């Protein structure tokens, strides 16, 4: 049995230096480092994410209580924002089931931060500055989701024309995909995401990081809708050298709208034969009390370190991975 670490000691020293640089970056900006629990009584309702689960047995829970390992510290951090924390960041472990590969490990390290008073554009610029410092890379390119589609596929992702998406796939010899998602409520978004992953991602962010922003409103997740165009949400992602690095939002602060989205997620999960997830009532109570206008982003530390060290596989920069832990 191989007991040795996945990464070399040299790689781990470089990783530690990257973490020190990140902490210095936020200290210079007076952003508070916080810690929140990895276990919670509710999971994420997102159709495309799965929590790992654990059973707790203790006082008041002799029959066992299901706890969910968090896919991100977002909900707890928003509760801190509602309590008056001000700008905060966290470097923590996160967990996602069913994810493993060159860029994925089910247990990974996440950097998440929230900037009170920022909008998505301001936060994108801050992420850009962090990437330049850590990766010594050029400043980023910026494209709206619509611009990226128009530039690389000549499709308008906001026109809702499902037939055009299917025609595009037929023209690219992927006719089978036009029936794969038939009768699913989110068929249009599923095909949009497939086309983005296969035909746009490989062409962006090769020489410099690339921000894609103003995603379709149907992919808003926890983001506000644009005040200028209700078809899009104030959400962004950043890509560099074939790696998706971060996902950020101009954060939704409306508790009623957030509940509606959670309930819609659970409805989609039911339609796809997946178990529904308990809704985080603590988060909704915090939103109802009120959190300040802010923007937040989650950035994958392991992927960032991969780029900094020019590593080919995530295992090269982790002490131990899912195959030897």
C-alpha positions as CSV (number, residue, x, y, z in Angstrom):
1,X,0.0,0.0,0.0
2,X,1.4,3.4,-1.0
3,X,1.4,5.6,2.0
4,X,3.4,8.5,0.6
5,X,1.8,11.9,0.0
6,X,0.3,12.6,-3.4
7,X,2.3,15.9,-3.7
8,X,6.1,16.4,-3.3
9,X,7.2,18.3,-0.2
10,X,8.5,21.0,-2.5
11,X,5.0,21.4,-4.0
12,X,3.5,21.6,-0.5
13,X,5.9,24.3,0.5
14,X,5.0,26.3,-2.6
15,X,1.3,25.8,-1.8
16,X,1.9,27.2,1.7
17,X,3.5,30.2,0.2
18,X,0.5,30.8,-2.0
19,X,-1.8,30.6,1.0
20,X,0.4,33.1,2.8
21,X,0.2,35.5,-0.2
22,X,-3.6,35.2,-0.2
23,X,-3.8,36.0,3.5
24,X,-1.5,39.0,3.0
25,X,-3.7,40.2,0.1
26,X,-6.8,40.3,2.3
27,X,-4.9,41.7,5.4
28,X,-3.9,44.7,3.2
29,X,-7.5,45.3,2.4
30,X,-8.7,44.9,6.0
31,X,-10.9,41.9,5.2
32,X,-11.6,39.7,8.2
33,X,-10.7,36.0,8.1
34,X,-13.4,33.8,9.6
35,X,-14.2,30.1,10.2
36,X,-17.6,28.5,9.9
37,X,-18.8,24.9,10.4
38,X,-18.3,22.2,7.7
39,X,-21.3,20.3,9.0
40,X,-24.8,21.7,8.8
41,X,-28.4,20.5,9.2
42,X,-29.3,21.5,5.6
43,X,-27.7,20.7,2.2
44,X,-27.5,22.5,-1.1
45,X,-30.6,22.3,-3.2
46,X,-28.8,22.8,-6.5
47,X,-29.7,20.2,-9.1
48,X,-26.1,19.7,-10.2
49,X,-24.4,19.5,-6.7
50,X,-24.5,16.7,-4.2
51,X,-23.5,16.9,-0.5
52,X,-21.8,14.2,1.4
53,X,-23.7,13.2,4.5
54,X,-22.9,12.1,8.0
55,X,-24.9,10.9,10.9
56,X,-24.6,12.5,14.3
57,X,-25.5,10.6,17.5
58,X,-25.5,12.5,20.7
59,X,-27.7,14.3,23.3
60,X,-31.1,14.8,21.8
61,X,-30.2,12.8,18.7
62,X,-30.2,9.2,19.9
63,X,-31.9,8.1,16.7
64,X,-29.3,9.9,14.6
65,X,-29.4,13.3,12.9
66,X,-28.4,13.7,9.2
67,X,-25.7,16.4,8.8
68,X,-24.4,17.6,5.5
69,X,-20.8,18.4,4.7
70,X,-20.9,21.7,3.0
71,X,-20.2,22.3,-0.7
72,X,-19.2,25.9,0.2
73,X,-19.3,28.0,3.3
74,X,-21.7,30.5,1.7
75,X,-24.8,30.1,3.8
76,X,-22.9,30.4,7.1
77,X,-20.9,33.3,5.9
78,X,-24.0,35.2,4.9
79,X,-25.3,34.7,8.4
80,X,-22.1,36.4,9.6
81,X,-22.8,39.3,7.2
82,X,-26.3,39.7,8.6
83,X,-24.8,39.8,12.1
84,X,-22.6,42.8,11.1
85,X,-19.2,41.2,10.3
86,X,-18.4,43.5,7.5
87,X,-16.1,42.2,4.7
88,X,-15.0,38.6,5.3
89,X,-13.1,35.8,3.7
90,X,-12.4,32.1,4.5
91,X,-10.0,29.4,3.4
92,X,-11.7,26.0,4.2
93,X,-12.3,22.5,3.1
94,X,-15.4,21.9,1.0
95,X,-17.0,18.6,-0.2
96,X,-18.9,17.6,-3.3
97,X,-20.0,14.0,-4.0
98,X,-19.6,12.4,-7.4
99,X,-16.7,14.7,-8.5
100,X,-13.3,13.3,-9.2
101,X,-10.8,13.8,-12.0
102,X,-7.9,15.9,-13.2
103,X,-9.4,19.1,-11.8
104,X,-11.7,17.6,-9.2
105,X,-11.3,15.9,-5.8
106,X,-14.4,15.3,-3.7
107,X,-12.6,17.0,-0.8
108,X,-11.0,20.3,-1.8
109,X,-9.9,23.7,-0.5
110,X,-12.0,26.8,-1.2
111,X,-11.4,30.5,-0.8
112,X,-14.6,32.4,-0.4
113,X,-15.0,36.1,0.3
114,X,-17.7,38.8,0.5
115,X,-17.2,42.5,0.0
116,X,-19.8,44.7,1.5
117,X,-20.7,47.6,-0.8
118,X,-19.2,46.0,-3.9
119,X,-21.1,45.0,-7.0
120,X,-20.2,42.2,-9.3
121,X,-18.0,44.4,-11.5
122,X,-15.9,45.7,-8.6
123,X,-15.5,42.2,-7.3
124,X,-14.4,40.9,-10.7
125,X,-11.6,43.5,-10.7
126,X,-10.5,42.4,-7.2
127,X,-10.4,38.8,-8.3
128,X,-8.4,40.0,-11.3
129,X,-5.8,41.7,-9.1
130,X,-5.5,38.6,-6.9
131,X,-4.8,36.4,-9.9
132,X,-2.2,38.8,-11.2
133,X,-0.4,38.6,-7.9
134,X,-0.6,34.9,-7.4
135,X,-0.1,33.7,-11.0
136,X,2.0,36.6,-12.4
137,X,-0.4,36.7,-15.3
138,X,-1.7,39.6,-17.5
139,X,-4.9,41.4,-16.6
140,X,-8.1,39.6,-17.5
141,X,-10.3,39.8,-20.5
142,X,-14.1,40.4,-19.9
143,X,-17.0,39.0,-22.0
144,X,-20.7,38.8,-21.2
145,X,-22.2,35.3,-21.6
146,X,-24.1,36.6,-24.6
147,X,-21.0,38.1,-26.2
148,X,-19.1,34.8,-25.7
149,X,-21.9,32.8,-27.4
150,X,-22.2,35.2,-30.3
151,X,-18.4,35.3,-30.9
152,X,-17.8,31.6,-30.8
153,X,-21.1,29.9,-31.9
154,X,-23.1,32.7,-33.5
155,X,-26.0,31.7,-31.1
156,X,-27.9,34.2,-28.9
157,X,-28.3,32.4,-25.6
158,X,-30.9,34.9,-24.4
159,X,-33.4,34.4,-27.3
160,X,-34.9,31.2,-25.8
161,X,-34.8,29.5,-29.2
162,X,-34.4,25.8,-28.4
163,X,-34.6,24.8,-32.0
164,X,-31.6,26.8,-32.9
165,X,-29.5,25.1,-30.1
166,X,-30.5,21.7,-31.5
167,X,-29.8,22.8,-35.0
168,X,-26.3,23.9,-33.9
169,X,-25.7,20.5,-32.4
170,X,-26.9,18.7,-35.5
171,X,-24.5,20.8,-37.6
172,X,-21.7,19.7,-35.3
173,X,-22.5,16.0,-35.6
174,X,-24.0,15.8,-32.1
175,X,-27.6,15.1,-33.1
176,X,-28.0,12.5,-30.3
177,X,-27.9,15.3,-27.7
178,X,-31.0,16.9,-29.2
179,X,-33.2,14.2,-27.8
180,X,-31.1,13.3,-24.7
181,X,-32.8,16.0,-22.6
182,X,-36.3,15.8,-24.1
183,X,-39.2,16.7,-21.8
184,X,-36.9,17.9,-19.0
185,X,-38.0,21.3,-17.5
186,X,-34.4,22.7,-17.9
187,X,-33.7,21.3,-21.3
188,X,-32.8,24.7,-22.7
189,X,-30.3,25.5,-19.9
190,X,-28.8,22.0,-20.1
191,X,-28.0,22.4,-23.8
192,X,-26.7,25.9,-23.2
193,X,-24.3,24.7,-20.6
194,X,-23.2,21.8,-22.8
195,X,-22.5,24.1,-25.7
196,X,-20.7,26.5,-23.4
197,X,-18.5,23.8,-21.9
198,X,-17.6,22.1,-25.3
199,X,-17.5,25.0,-27.7
200,X,-16.6,28.2,-25.7
201,X,-14.6,27.2,-22.7
202,X,-11.7,25.7,-24.8
203,X,-11.4,29.0,-26.7
204,X,-11.3,31.5,-23.8
205,X,-8.7,32.4,-21.2
206,X,-5.7,30.8,-22.9
207,X,-3.3,33.7,-22.7
208,X,-4.9,35.7,-19.9
209,X,-7.8,35.0,-17.5
210,X,-11.2,35.5,-18.9
211,X,-14.3,36.7,-17.0
212,X,-17.7,35.6,-18.3
213,X,-20.4,37.6,-16.7
214,X,-24.2,38.3,-16.9
215,X,-25.3,34.7,-17.1
216,X,-28.9,33.9,-18.1
217,X,-31.4,34.6,-15.3
218,X,-32.3,30.9,-15.3
219,X,-28.7,30.2,-14.1
220,X,-28.8,32.9,-11.4
221,X,-28.2,30.6,-8.5
222,X,-27.8,33.0,-5.6
223,X,-27.3,36.1,-7.7
224,X,-29.4,39.2,-8.2
225,X,-31.1,39.8,-11.6
226,X,-29.7,42.7,-13.6
227,X,-31.6,46.0,-13.1
228,X,-31.0,46.8,-16.7
229,X,-31.9,43.5,-18.3
230,X,-34.1,41.0,-16.4
231,X,-33.0,38.2,-18.8
232,X,-29.6,38.1,-17.1
233,X,-28.2,37.7,-13.6
234,X,-25.2,39.5,-12.0
235,X,-23.2,36.3,-11.9
236,X,-19.6,35.8,-13.2
237,X,-17.1,33.0,-13.7
238,X,-13.4,33.2,-14.5
239,X,-11.4,30.8,-16.7
240,X,-7.7,30.5,-17.3
241,X,-5.8,27.9,-19.3
242,X,-8.8,25.5,-19.5
243,X,-9.6,25.7,-15.8
244,X,-12.7,27.2,-14.3
245,X,-11.3,29.1,-11.3
246,X,-14.1,31.0,-9.6
247,X,-17.9,31.7,-9.5
248,X,-19.2,34.9,-8.1
249,X,-22.4,36.9,-7.6
250,X,-23.9,40.3,-6.8
251,X,-25.6,38.6,-3.9
252,X,-29.3,38.1,-3.7
253,X,-30.6,39.6,-0.4
254,X,-34.4,38.9,-0.9
255,X,-35.4,36.1,1.5
256,X,-38.7,35.4,-0.4
257,X,-37.0,35.2,-3.7
258,X,-34.3,32.9,-2.2
259,X,-37.0,30.6,-0.8
260,X,-38.7,30.5,-4.2
261,X,-35.4,29.5,-5.8
262,X,-34.7,26.8,-3.2
263,X,-38.2,25.3,-3.7
264,X,-37.8,25.4,-7.5
265,X,-34.5,23.6,-7.1
266,X,-36.1,20.9,-5.1
267,X,-38.9,20.5,-7.6
268,X,-36.3,20.0,-10.3
269,X,-34.5,17.4,-8.1
270,X,-37.8,15.5,-7.8
271,X,-38.4,15.6,-11.5
272,X,-34.9,14.1,-12.0
273,X,-35.4,11.4,-9.5
274,X,-33.1,12.9,-6.9
275,X,-33.7,13.3,-3.2
276,X,-34.8,16.8,-2.1
277,X,-32.7,18.7,0.4
278,X,-33.7,20.5,3.6
279,X,-33.9,24.2,3.0
280,X,-31.6,26.3,5.1
281,X,-34.0,28.2,7.3
282,X,-31.2,29.8,9.2
283,X,-30.0,31.5,6.0
284,X,-33.5,32.6,5.1
285,X,-34.0,34.1,8.6
286,X,-30.7,36.0,8.2
287,X,-31.8,37.3,4.8
288,X,-35.1,38.4,6.2
289,X,-33.4,40.2,9.1
290,X,-31.2,41.8,6.4
291,X,-27.7,41.5,5.0
292,X,-25.9,44.5,3.5
293,X,-25.6,44.9,-0.3
294,X,-22.5,42.9,-1.2
295,X,-20.8,40.7,-3.8
296,X,-19.2,37.3,-3.1
297,X,-17.0,34.8,-4.9
298,X,-15.8,31.3,-4.4
299,X,-12.4,30.4,-5.8
300,X,-10.8,26.9,-6.0
301,X,-7.5,27.0,-4.2
302,X,-6.3,23.6,-5.5
303,X,-6.9,24.8,-9.1
304,X,-5.2,28.1,-8.4
305,X,-2.2,26.2,-7.0
306,X,-2.2,23.9,-10.0
307,X,-1.9,26.9,-12.3
308,X,0.8,28.6,-10.1
309,X,2.9,25.4,-10.2
310,X,2.0,24.3,-13.8
311,X,0.8,21.0,-12.4
312,X,-1.0,18.6,-14.8
313,X,-3.3,17.0,-12.1
314,X,-4.9,18.2,-8.9
315,X,-3.2,15.3,-7.0
316,X,0.2,16.8,-7.7
317,X,-0.6,19.7,-5.3
318,X,-2.7,18.0,-2.6
319,X,-1.1,16.2,0.4
320,X,-3.4,13.2,0.0
321,X,-6.2,12.6,-2.5
322,X,-9.3,10.4,-2.6
323,X,-7.2,7.4,-3.9
324,X,-4.7,7.4,-1.0
325,X,-6.4,8.9,2.0
